[in-house]
Amino acid sequence: FFFLLPNHRLTMSKRGSGGSGGNKFRMSLAMPVAAVMNCADNTGAKNLYVMAVKNWGARLNRYPSAATGTMVMATVKKGKPDLRKKVMPAIVVRQRKPWRRKNGEFIYFEDNAGVIVNPKGDLKGSAIAGPVAKECADIWPRIASAANSIH
């Protein structure tokens, strides 16, 4: 419903709906800051600690969270010593939290996992263990080519 008020522009959106345009489908956010996820590539890292979420434009005081396909800034908590104690970009490839796809199905994985990348999105490793979400493979072509299965 929309109402025409004097000296107001014609609008069909509610006042608090924000300025998000386009038809980007929203996923359930599963990985907040300080979450630990498995490292799914062959770089030698065992797990990744999420420090920040890239491109997070959010509500005031809302905690930054990432979904599958989101780039995060992470550190290695267990793994090779040359990888530890450095902040590096990573991309979430699997999440436990169920999310709804456009066709109506709900999908989730058995673990939270990510891969270490460079700032442009190229993989640091050469292989990805386990399945990769289709949403992630659509956004990041280098991850799609290294994945052995896309679900």
Secondary structure, DSSP 8 states (H G I E B T S, - for coil): -----TTS----S-TTS-S--S--------EETT-EEEE-BSSSEEEEEEEEETT----TT---EE-TT-EEEEEEEEE-TTTBT--EEEEEEE-SS-EE-TTS-EE--SS-EEEEB-TTS-BSSS-B-S-B-HHHHHH-HHHHHHBS-B-
